[in-house]
Each structure stands twice: as C-alpha cells, then as structure tokens.
Amino acid sequence: MQHLALGEHRVVDLTEHLGLAQSTVSRHCLCLLDCGVVSVRTQGRSSVYSLAHPEATMALLAAAEQLLALTGDAVTLCGTYGTQASR
C-alpha cells in the first residue's frame, strides 16, 4: 500500500519491490481491487494498479503506525490471540 502511494505500479514492479512471488502479489492486488481499495488500468499487456482513495488510505496507515508506536510489539506478538481464553 505504501509503495502504491508513490504512484502507479505494475505487478512486476510490486513483485520486484516486495520480493514476493508474482502470483502472491497478483492475488493481493485482485483482492484489493475487489474491495475497492485500488483501481486498475490496462497498459499494453500489463495491469497498472494505483490507490483508489489515496488520502483515506494514507490516513488509515498513519493511524495504524501511531497505534503500533503506542503499543510497541504487543499487537503483533500477542500470545493470547486466537486462543480459547481470548474469546
């Protein structure tokens, strides 16, 4: 998402930047497209993705970063998440 905030990118560009498999990046882009988070346009044989709502997306990412800064690693390292005790 942060890379798309820099502008439009093809899947191959995102794959190279993220170091992930092309199939993984394509599936994520299609999911984000289905949810209306990104938009796509065709350029030759390539699909070029961009943020559909860049200002709102960046505000959400900033809020998430702020929350993580306040809680440290507690959110990602929570040992009780998904256990019976947390329900």
N, C-alpha and C positions, 0 to 999 in steps of 0.2 A: 504494500500500500504506500509506504513512504517513497519507494522508488517511482511509483506511478505519479506521485505528487510532483516529481520533477518534469513530467510531461508524458507524451505518448510513448508506448513501447510495444514491440512485437514480442511474442512468446519467446523467441530465440534470444532476444535481448535480456528478458527477465530471467531466463534459464541460465544464461552466462553470468549475470549479476548475482543470482542467488545460489548458484552451484547445485541446483536441483535438476532432476530428470525432466525432460521436456513434457512427458506425459503427466507428471505431477503438476507442473506449472499450468499446463493446458486445462486440467481438471479444476484447479483452483480458479482460474480465470473464468471458466464457464459457470462455476458456482456463483462467483461474484457478479457475473453478468445476469444470471437468472434472478438474483436478489436485487438487482438494480443498483449495485454499488459501483460497478464500472460500466463503461459503454465501449462499443467496438465499431471500427470501420474497416473496410477492406481496402488494402493497398496491394494491387497485383494479386499474388497468391497468398499474401500474408494477412493476418488479422492484427490490427493495431488497437491496443487497449489504452484507455485513459479513465481517470476517476470521473464518475457521473456527477458527483457532488463534492468537488474538491474542498471547499471551505468547511462543510459539515464533517467530512472525513478527517481533515486535519484537526479540527476542534475535538473530535472524539479521540483521536490518537494522543493529542496533548493531554486530555483529561485522564486517559489510561496511564500515560507516563507519570503524571502528577500523583495518581493513586499508588502506583508502584514505588515512586520515590518516598511516599509517606509510610508504606508498609514494608519496604525492603523486599526480601525474597519470600516473605510469608505467604503471598498469594500463590506463587508457583511451586513452593515446596511444602505446601500444606499436607501433612501426613494423614489427616482425617478425612480429606475429601474423597467421596465415593465409598466410604465405609458405612456399615450399618449404624454406627454411633452418630454419624453426621446427618442422618435422616430424621 
